[in-house]
Amino acid sequence: MDIPQDILKEIQVKQYNANDFIFTEGDKSDNFLYYVLDGNVNIYQKIHNKKEKINSLGKGQFFGEISLIVNTPRTAEVRSGITGVKIALIDNDIFSMIIKKEVNFVYKFLFETLKRFSVIEDKLIAMNKPIPIFLQEKQTLNLLLESRAQNANIINYVNKTREIYGYIDKILFVEGADMKYLNHIFFITEGSISLVKQIDDKEVEVFELNKGDLFGLETFIKGKRKWVYSAIVKSSTARIIFLDKTMLLKTAKLYPEIFSAVYHTILIYFLQAEKTYNQLLEEEEINSD
């Protein structure tokens, strides 16, 4: 995916020589998303006290997206490849401008971030560990609350949608059951629900989701045909609407602030999942010593 030329001229671009450090693990965030215009980068992370290469990214790919929402220390080291790399630095203002002008382009950011979140989520599920949506940092919590408020209002922006209503303890979806609505994303517009999963023959609450939260990402990005969680109404009542990709994009084109809120919400989920996974790796290292 390429940045539109009329936007690219507004963006700071940096050229790195071969094997240059772009940032190191633990560095303070600089509030930029890094987008590769040419060349490639290699990503390294400490795993069991050893620095290991975990990924390589090339033209049209991006990294550092968490910096768009929170000043958290970098969780990996990134270095340019053997031929160097040219990178566009995108801050929140530029990102908002891109949303307003090229929502189809930004949708690719959303989709890729969802895939990255899904990879970590699968690793945590394989470890029989839930992902707690418990945010200690005030900045991140405030952003989540703002994004939830925008997400919950999506019902006011769409003309055609499907809805589900439920009362306390009602089971909306059952883990392992066939999905009736494939390739949809679900918005909680009233109340709260629990996403529950069978872990070691016990039902474990993986997420407590509240008004403005999203779920169903496994079908939205992977096209999975069976629910990986059960969904149970936790509040006295709950209301959920769901949109397919076409309707989400149409809404985003008309109301880019909705798309921005959805993306910020996904980034927060991704941040929390990544933190949980890294903490588990650290615990494994301590226990192995």
RODOTI-614520 format. One record per residue (C-alpha): residue number from 1; x, y, z; chain. Coordinates in nm, 2 decimals. Layout:
// residues N
PT  num      c1      c2      c3  cadena
PT  NUM       X       Y       Z       A
...
END
This chain:
// residues 289
PT  num      c1      c2      c3  cadena
PT    1    0.00    0.00    0.00       A
PT    2    0.13    0.34   -0.10       A
PT    3    0.08    0.68    0.07       A
PT    4   -0.10    0.92   -0.17       A
PT    5    0.14    1.17   -0.31       A
PT    6   -0.06    1.48   -0.20       A
PT    7   -0.03    1.36    0.16       A
PT    8    0.33    1.23    0.13       A
PT    9    0.46    1.59    0.07       A
PT   10    0.33    1.69    0.41       A
PT   11    0.52    1.41    0.59       A
PT   12    0.86    1.40    0.74       A
PT   13    1.08    1.14    0.56       A
PT   14    1.40    1.00    0.69       A
PT   15    1.67    0.79    0.52       A
PT   16    1.87    0.53    0.72       A
PT   17    2.19    0.37    0.60       A
PT   18    2.25   -0.01    0.62       A
PT   19    2.21   -0.16    0.97       A
PT   20    2.13    0.18    1.13       A
PT   21    1.94    0.17    1.46       A
PT   22    1.60    0.33    1.42       A
PT   23    1.51    0.27    1.79       A
PT   24    1.61    0.02    2.05       A
PT   25    1.40   -0.18    2.30       A
PT   26    1.31    0.04    2.60       A
PT   27    1.35    0.37    2.41       A
PT   28    1.10    0.64    2.49       A
PT   29    0.82    0.67    2.23       A
PT   30    0.84    0.96    1.98       A
PT   31    0.47    0.96    1.89       A
PT   32    0.53    0.85    1.53       A
PT   33    0.41    0.55    1.33       A
PT   34    0.69    0.44    1.09       A
PT   35    0.59    0.36    0.74       A
PT   36    0.85    0.19    0.50       A
PT   37    0.87    0.38    0.17       A
PT   38    1.16    0.18    0.03       A
PT   39    1.40   -0.08    0.16       A
PT   40    1.34   -0.30    0.47       A
PT   41    1.39   -0.32    0.84       A
PT   42    1.46   -0.60    1.08       A
PT   43    1.29   -0.63    1.42       A
PT   44    1.46   -0.78    1.72       A
PT   45    1.34   -0.86    2.07       A
PT   46    1.49   -1.02    2.38       A
PT   47    1.36   -1.36    2.44       A
PT   48    1.50   -1.57    2.72       A
PT   49    1.78   -1.32    2.76       A
PT   50    1.88   -1.35    2.40       A
PT   51    1.82   -1.10    2.12       A
PT   52    1.63   -1.27    1.84       A
PT   53    1.51   -1.15    1.51       A
PT   54    1.13   -1.18    1.52       A
PT   55    1.03   -1.01    1.19       A
PT   56    1.13   -0.82    0.88       A
PT   57    0.92   -0.55    0.71       A
PT   58    0.95   -0.41    0.37       A
PT   59    0.80   -0.14    0.14       A
PT   60    0.43   -0.06    0.22       A
PT   61    0.45   -0.20    0.58       A
PT   62    0.46   -0.02    0.91       A
PT   63    0.57   -0.04    1.27       A
PT   64    0.56    0.16    1.59       A
PT   65    0.18    0.22    1.56       A
PT   66    0.13    0.21    1.94       A
PT   67    0.31    0.55    1.96       A
PT   68    0.00    0.70    1.80       A
PT   69   -0.19    0.66    2.12       A
PT   70    0.05    0.63    2.42       A
PT   71    0.40    0.72    2.52       A
PT   72    0.50    0.37    2.62       A
PT   73    0.86    0.25    2.59       A
PT   74    0.95    0.06    2.27       A
PT   75    0.91   -0.31    2.31       A
PT   76    1.15   -0.41    2.03       A
PT   77    1.47   -0.30    1.86       A
PT   78    1.44   -0.20    1.49       A
PT   79    1.73   -0.17    1.25       A
PT   80    1.75   -0.09    0.88       A
PT   81    1.83   -0.37    0.64       A
PT   82    2.16   -0.42    0.44       A
PT   83    2.05   -0.18    0.17       A
PT   84    1.92    0.09    0.41       A
PT   85    1.56    0.21    0.43       A
PT   86    1.35    0.52    0.36       A
PT   87    1.08    0.58    0.62       A
PT   88    0.78    0.82    0.65       A
PT   89    0.71    0.94    1.00       A
PT   90    0.34    0.97    1.06       A
PT   91    0.20    1.15    1.37       A
PT   92   -0.16    1.17    1.49       A
PT   93   -0.24    1.49    1.29       A
PT   94   -0.11    1.34    0.97       A
PT   95   -0.30    1.01    1.04       A
PT   96   -0.62    1.20    1.09       A
PT   97   -0.56    1.38    0.76       A
PT   98   -0.51    1.05    0.59       A
PT   99   -0.83    0.91    0.73       A
PT  100   -1.03    1.21    0.60       A
PT  101   -0.88    1.18    0.25       A
PT  102   -0.80    0.81    0.20       A
PT  103   -1.01    0.59    0.42       A
PT  104   -0.94    0.28    0.20       A
PT  105   -0.57    0.33    0.26       A
PT  106   -0.61    0.36    0.64       A
PT  107   -0.84    0.06    0.64       A
PT  108   -0.52   -0.14    0.55       A
PT  109   -0.36   -0.01    0.87       A
PT  110   -0.66   -0.13    1.07       A
PT  111   -0.66   -0.47    0.90       A
PT  112   -0.29   -0.52    0.96       A
PT  113   -0.31   -0.42    1.32       A
PT  114   -0.60   -0.66    1.37       A
PT  115   -0.39   -0.94    1.23       A
PT  116   -0.10   -0.85    1.46       A
PT  117   -0.34   -0.85    1.76       A
PT  118   -0.48   -1.18    1.65       A
PT  119   -0.14   -1.34    1.64       A
PT  120   -0.06   -1.24    2.00       A
PT  121   -0.42   -1.34    2.10       A
PT  122   -0.36   -1.69    1.95       A
PT  123   -0.03   -1.72    2.14       A
PT  124   -0.20   -1.63    2.47       A
PT  125   -0.49   -1.87    2.40       A
PT  126   -0.23   -2.15    2.34       A
PT  127   -0.08   -2.06    2.67       A
PT  128   -0.43   -2.08    2.83       A
PT  129   -0.40   -1.72    2.94       A
PT  130   -0.67   -1.45    2.90       A
PT  131   -0.60   -1.09    2.80       A
PT  132   -0.71   -0.86    3.07       A
PT  133   -0.85   -0.52    2.96       A
PT  134   -0.72   -0.36    3.27       A
PT  135   -0.54   -0.03    3.21       A
PT  136   -0.32    0.12    3.48       A
PT  137   -0.19    0.41    3.27       A
PT  138   -0.42    0.71    3.30       A
PT  139   -0.34    0.83    2.94       A
PT  140   -0.44    0.49    2.79       A
PT  141   -0.75    0.46    3.01       A
PT  142   -0.87    0.81    2.91       A
PT  143   -0.82    0.73    2.54       A
PT  144   -1.01    0.40    2.57       A
PT  145   -1.30    0.58    2.74       A
PT  146   -1.31    0.85    2.46       A
PT  147   -1.29    0.58    2.19       A
PT  148   -1.57    0.37    2.36       A
PT  149   -1.79    0.68    2.36       A
PT  150   -1.74    0.73    1.99       A
PT  151   -1.79    0.36    1.91       A
PT  152   -2.11    0.34    2.11       A
PT  153   -2.25    0.63    1.90       A
PT  154   -2.20    0.45    1.57       A
PT  155   -2.57    0.36    1.58       A
PT  156   -2.64    0.73    1.51       A
PT  157   -2.43    0.72    1.19       A
PT  158   -2.56    0.41    1.01       A
PT  159   -2.88    0.37    0.83       A
PT  160   -2.89   -0.01    0.79       A
PT  161   -2.76   -0.24    1.06       A
PT  162   -2.84   -0.56    1.25       A
PT  163   -2.90   -0.56    1.62       A
PT  164   -2.90   -0.81    1.90       A
PT  165   -3.07   -0.75    2.24       A
PT  166   -3.02   -0.95    2.56       A
PT  167   -3.09   -0.96    2.93       A
PT  168   -2.86   -1.06    3.21       A
PT  169   -2.70   -1.41    3.18       A
PT  170   -2.84   -1.46    2.83       A
PT  171   -2.59   -1.65    2.62       A
PT  172   -2.56   -1.46    2.29       A
PT  173   -2.30   -1.69    2.12       A
PT  174   -2.16   -2.03    2.22       A
PT  175   -1.79   -2.12    2.18       A
PT  176   -1.75   -2.37    1.90       A
PT  177   -2.09   -2.29    1.74       A
PT  178   -2.12   -2.19    1.38       A
PT  179   -2.11   -1.81    1.32       A
PT  180   -2.43   -1.69    1.16       A
PT  181   -2.28   -1.35    1.06       A
PT  182   -1.95   -1.40    0.89       A
PT  183   -1.70   -1.11    0.83       A
PT  184   -1.88   -0.87    1.07       A
PT  185   -1.75   -0.66    1.35       A
PT  186   -1.97   -0.62    1.66       A
PT  187   -2.02   -0.30    1.86       A
PT  188   -2.17   -0.29    2.21       A
PT  189   -2.39    0.01    2.22       A
PT  190   -2.56   -0.06    2.55       A
PT  191   -2.46   -0.26    2.86       A
PT  192   -2.18   -0.51    2.90       A
PT  193   -2.10   -0.87    2.81       A
PT  194   -1.84   -1.13    2.91       A
PT  195   -1.64   -1.33    2.66       A
PT  196   -1.59   -1.67    2.81       A
PT  197   -1.36   -1.95    2.71       A
PT  198   -1.31   -2.31    2.82       A
PT  199   -0.96   -2.34    2.96       A
PT  200   -0.85   -2.66    3.14       A
PT  201   -1.22   -2.77    3.15       A
PT  202   -1.32   -2.45    3.33       A
PT  203   -1.51   -2.15    3.20       A
PT  204   -1.28   -1.85    3.22       A
PT  205   -1.38   -1.49    3.15       A
PT  206   -1.13   -1.37    2.89       A
PT  207   -1.27   -1.02    2.84       A
PT  208   -1.52   -0.81    3.02       A
PT  209   -1.65   -0.58    2.74       A
PT  210   -1.84   -0.26    2.80       A
PT  211   -2.04    0.00    2.61       A
PT  212   -1.83    0.10    2.31       A
PT  213   -1.61   -0.21    2.30       A
PT  214   -1.58   -0.43    1.99       A
PT  215   -1.56   -0.80    1.94       A
PT  216   -1.59   -1.07    1.67       A
PT  217   -1.25   -0.98    1.53       A
PT  218   -1.17   -1.34    1.45       A
PT  219   -1.44   -1.36    1.19       A
PT  220   -1.38   -1.00    1.07       A
PT  221   -1.01   -1.06    0.97       A
PT  222   -0.98   -1.44    0.95       A
PT  223   -1.32   -1.54    0.82       A
PT  224   -1.34   -1.80    1.10       A
PT  225   -1.67   -1.98    1.09       A
PT  226   -1.70   -2.08    1.45       A
PT  227   -1.70   -1.87    1.77       A
PT  228   -1.38   -1.89    1.97       A
PT  229   -1.55   -1.75    2.28       A
PT  230   -1.90   -1.76    2.43       A
PT  231   -2.06   -1.42    2.48       A
PT  232   -2.28   -1.38    2.78       A
PT  233   -2.48   -1.06    2.89       A
PT  234   -2.34   -0.93    3.21       A
PT  235   -2.55   -0.62    3.27       A
PT  236   -2.93   -0.60    3.32       A
PT  237   -2.97   -0.55    2.94       A
PT  238   -2.73   -0.52    2.64       A
PT  239   -2.76   -0.41    2.29       A
PT  240   -2.52   -0.50    2.01       A
PT  241   -2.50   -0.39    1.65       A
PT  242   -2.29   -0.55    1.38       A
PT  243   -2.15   -0.43    1.05       A
PT  244   -1.98   -0.60    0.76       A
PT  245   -1.67   -0.45    0.60       A
PT  246   -1.86   -0.27    0.33       A
PT  247   -2.09   -0.09    0.58       A
PT  248   -1.79    0.00    0.81       A
PT  249   -1.60    0.16    0.52       A
PT  250   -1.91    0.35    0.40       A
PT  251   -1.96    0.48    0.75       A
PT  252   -1.59    0.57    0.79       A
PT  253   -1.59    0.77    0.46       A
PT  254   -1.88    0.98    0.59       A
PT  255   -1.76    1.01    0.95       A
PT  256   -1.38    0.96    0.97       A
PT  257   -1.39    1.02    1.35       A
PT  258   -1.57    0.69    1.39       A
PT  259   -1.29    0.51    1.20       A
PT  260   -1.03    0.68    1.41       A
PT  261   -1.20    0.57    1.73       A
PT  262   -1.23    0.21    1.61       A
PT  263   -0.86    0.21    1.52       A
PT  264   -0.76    0.36    1.86       A
PT  265   -0.96    0.09    2.03       A
PT  266   -0.79   -0.19    1.84       A
PT  267   -0.45   -0.03    1.92       A
PT  268   -0.53   -0.04    2.29       A
PT  269   -0.64   -0.40    2.27       A
PT  270   -0.31   -0.48    2.09       A
PT  271   -0.11   -0.29    2.35       A
PT  272   -0.27   -0.48    2.64       A
PT  273   -0.22   -0.82    2.46       A
PT  274    0.14   -0.74    2.39       A
PT  275    0.21   -0.63    2.74       A
PT  276    0.05   -0.95    2.88       A
PT  277    0.25   -1.17    2.64       A
PT  278    0.58   -1.00    2.72       A
PT  279    0.51   -1.03    3.10       A
PT  280    0.45   -1.40    3.06       A
PT  281    0.78   -1.44    2.87       A
PT  282    0.96   -1.25    3.15       A
PT  283    0.80   -1.49    3.41       A
PT  284    0.91   -1.79    3.20       A
PT  285    1.27   -1.65    3.20       A
PT  286    1.27   -1.60    3.58       A
PT  287    1.13   -1.95    3.64       A
PT  288    1.38   -2.11    3.40       A
PT  289    1.66   -1.95    3.60       A
END
